[in-house]
Amino acid sequence: MEFCHNDEILGMAVFQQLGQFVRQWQSHWRAGPPDFERFEQELHEHIMAVERALLTEELARYDVTAAAIEVGGVVYRPALVASETYLSAAGPITVTRHLYRPSGRGSKSICPLELRVGIIRGYWTPRAARQGAFVMAHLTPGDSQALFAELGSMQPSRASLDRLPKELSTHWEKQRAVGEAALRAQEPVPLEATVIALSVDGVMLRLQGSSGADKQGRPGKHASGPTGQREAGCGTVVLYDKEGQRLQTVRYGRMPEPKKATLEQQLAAEAKSVLAVQPKLQRVLLADGAEPNWRLLAEVDQACGPPPQPSIEIVDFFHACDHLKEGCDAAWGESTPRSQAEFERLKTLLKEADDGPERVIRVLKYHRDRAKGRKKQRLAAQLTYFRNQRQRMHYAQYLRDDLPIASGIIEATCKTLVTQRLKQSGMAWTLPGGQAILTLRSLIQSRRWPTAWQLLQADFRTAVTICSLPETMPICRQAQSFHKYLPPTISKPIDHDYAALPLAI
């Protein structure tokens, strides 16, 4: 019986066409070596045709024909039979499927086939959607469309690609906390971890239809960007071993919102999850000099409960060096040899001497007291910065303890997570549209994408119950969002119309 089934498949037209192509191509060698690139291209097209044919046949098995079905506690009855084209990873496939409608005027029809498979937006098959979302996380819709055209498999439109991340993000955001908890539950905390470092920063983004501006400067930060821009938030949770080697990094990105409230919740949940496993980790709060960032980190630290040893606040060494360079230029002239020499000397002291911050403060105070006008103001500003941050600048001790002194991870996160994708020429974003991309990029950069996709895709599948069944048909249980799909084994014969999967999740 198995051999007959295989013979039936191999007898499909697409397999015959593939064999004919191979035989014809071999005959080209009689006239000399043919064009290999052309062979690659045509072979790929035939293989994609085979894949589409098999996908079409398999997809049709998910259709349901019954007198009545139940979905989510609502009974639906047959409405019509119609063909529909879906986009698979191999290209478009068309199947005939049944639609059902509940009682009542103006009620909306449903398609059991789409519910059982998990078709996304009534168009994307699961694998096609995964590939489309991954590419859209890195490229614009136009560039994504061009990439798929070059690859020669599926060729989604620019509009379809643009809508896909928003659809996925809508589902993710509805159960975001549950999904993130499920991701964390599947990740082990490295046993060799000794330090957990929390960082936060922001990136200015242009928003569509925004007339206001986040224009107020903050201590340690330049004034925000032009009108129409607001600050997106980035956060990281990083684990280090006793040698200071980075073991694990989780990145989060959120579109602008008051006080970065969602980002704070995410960082707190992430840290609490890690500390529940290893409560003795040394907590490090690492940021630039912006006071709102320190307030947020302090609230995250407080939410994690009392630490076994005091949390350590560290201001990013390179941000401190930027302020030191500004002070040196004010004291000895912009980028003069003397300014450069003094900067290198003071930078070394700041990093390696136990009293480095105090010595820098004394130098800046000395020159401020002897300066006038604009020069005095510049020196006073940098002196204030170092005085405010001195308790976060014990770099020599931090290095002896193998603690991180630079916020390069959060700086890189701001660049790779937000800037590279959301700040290309002429871009302006809606909050949902930008968040859709940030969510995808956060999951990918945190190495959570494969697991997150399984959770997302399961949320598009819905249980379908046959209300009027032959005796041989099993009854299904209601699906739960973000739960693993585990179909039971079929033990009884099933009518041909139901030959794909049991109607159970």
C-alpha positions, 0 to 999 in steps of 0.5 A: 500500500505504501508503494502504491502511494509513492507511485501515485505521488511520483506520477504527479505532473510536476514530477514528470515535468522535473524528470523531463527537464533533467533528461532534456538538459542532459542532451544539451551536453552533446553541443558542449558544456551548457550554461550552468547558471541557467540550469540552476535557475530552471532546476530551482523553478521545477523544485519549487513547482514540486513543493507547491504541488505537495503543499497544495495537496497537503493543505487541502487535507486540513479542510473540514466538511460537516453539518456543523462545527463549533469554534470558541463556543459558537456553532457554525454551519456551512456557508459556501465552498470557494477557492483561495490562494495562499502564499507559501515559502515556495510561492502561491498555492490555491486550494478549494475549502469550505466556509462556515457561518454562525446564525444571525444576519451579517455574521462573518464566515470562518474557514476551518482550514485556515484555523487549523493550519494557522494561516496568518492574515488569511494569506501567509502559511506559517513558514512563509510568514516566519521568513517574511517576518524575519526579513522585515525585521532587517529590511524595509518592505521595498528591500524585502520584496527585492530580496525575495524576488532575487531568491526566486521562491515566494514573492510577496508584495510590498504591502503584504510584507508591510502588514505582516509584522503589525499583525504578528505584533498585535497578537504578541502584545495581547499576551506579551507578558505571558509570552516573555515568561514562557521564553524565560522559562525555557532558558537556563541561567548559566551556572558560572554567572556572577554578575547581572548588569542592567542598562537602559538608554534611548534613541530619538525617533521621528513619529508620524503626525507628531507636532510636539517634541521631546526637547528638554535637555537632561543632565549628562545628555544633549537636548533632544532632537527636532520637533516631531521626535520622541525617545524610544527606550532600549534596555539590556540584561547581561550576565557575566562570569567572574572573569568579566566575560559576557555569558548572556544578553537579553535586549528589549526595545520599546517605542516612546511612552511615558516614563518608559513604563513597559520597558521598566516592567520587562527589565524587572521581570527579566531580572527577577527571573534570573535572580530567582534562580541565582539570587546571589548575583552581584547587581550592577546598574550601568548607564550614562549620566541621564537622571531619568535612566538612573531613576528607572534602573533604581525602580527595577532594582527595587522591584527585584527585592533586597539584594544580598549585597548592595547593588553597584551603580556605574556611570559609563566610562566612555560617557565620563571621558566625553565630559572629561574631553569637553573640560580639557578643551575648555581649559586648554583649547579645542583639540590643542596638543596640550588639551590632548595630552592632559586628556590622556593623563586624566583619563588614565587617572580616572580609570586606574587611580582609586582617587581618580574622580577626585583628582579630575574634580580638583583639576576642573575646579582649579581652571574654573576658578581662574576662567571667565565668561563662556570658558568658565561656564563650560568648565562649571558644567563639566565640574558639576557632572563629575561632582554629581557622578563621582560615587559611580566612578570608582573604576579602579575598584570596579576593574579589580572586581571584574565588573563592567565599566562601559555601557557598550552593550546598551549603546550597541543595542540602541544602534543595532536594534533601533537606529539601523532599521528605524532611522533610515532616510525619510522614515517616520513611524506610528507607534504600532508600526515601530513597535512591530519591528522593535519586537521582532528585532528584540527577539532575534537579537536576544536569540529567542526568535525560534522559540518565540515563533513557535509561541506566535504561530500557535496563537494563530491556530484554533481548535475546530470541533465537529458537532455532527460527526460520524462515529469514527470522528474524534472530538477535540479540546479547545486550544490554548494560546502559546501552548505547544501543539501536540496532536494525538495519534489517530487510532480509528479509521477516518473518512477521506474528507478528514484524512489530514489531522484529528480535529484536536489541539 
